[in-house]
Amino acid sequence: MELDLDESSLAIGRIERALSRIEKALTERANRPAPAPGANDQSALKAEVTAVIGELDRLIAEANRG
């Protein structure tokens, strides 16, 4: 199953939005005074990174097939 242009555009859009959320979270974290961020902040950030990696893996796999 090949990714068509619309599916690729949607995947890229999801990646861009997730990267934007990661960037915002890291900026907020850098500007936040001590104490260190809680586990919930870290879990949310890890989930965003995992989502980006998953989308990239999917795009790479489809590109290798087609």
TAMOSUL-V515467 format. One record per helix or strand. SS is the DSSP state (hx for helix, st for strand). FROM is the first residue (numbers start at 1). TO is the last residue. Records with the same first field share a line. If there is no record, write none. Layout:
BEGIN
SS->FROM-TO ; FROM-TO
END
This chain:
BEGIN
hx->5-31 ; 39-65
END
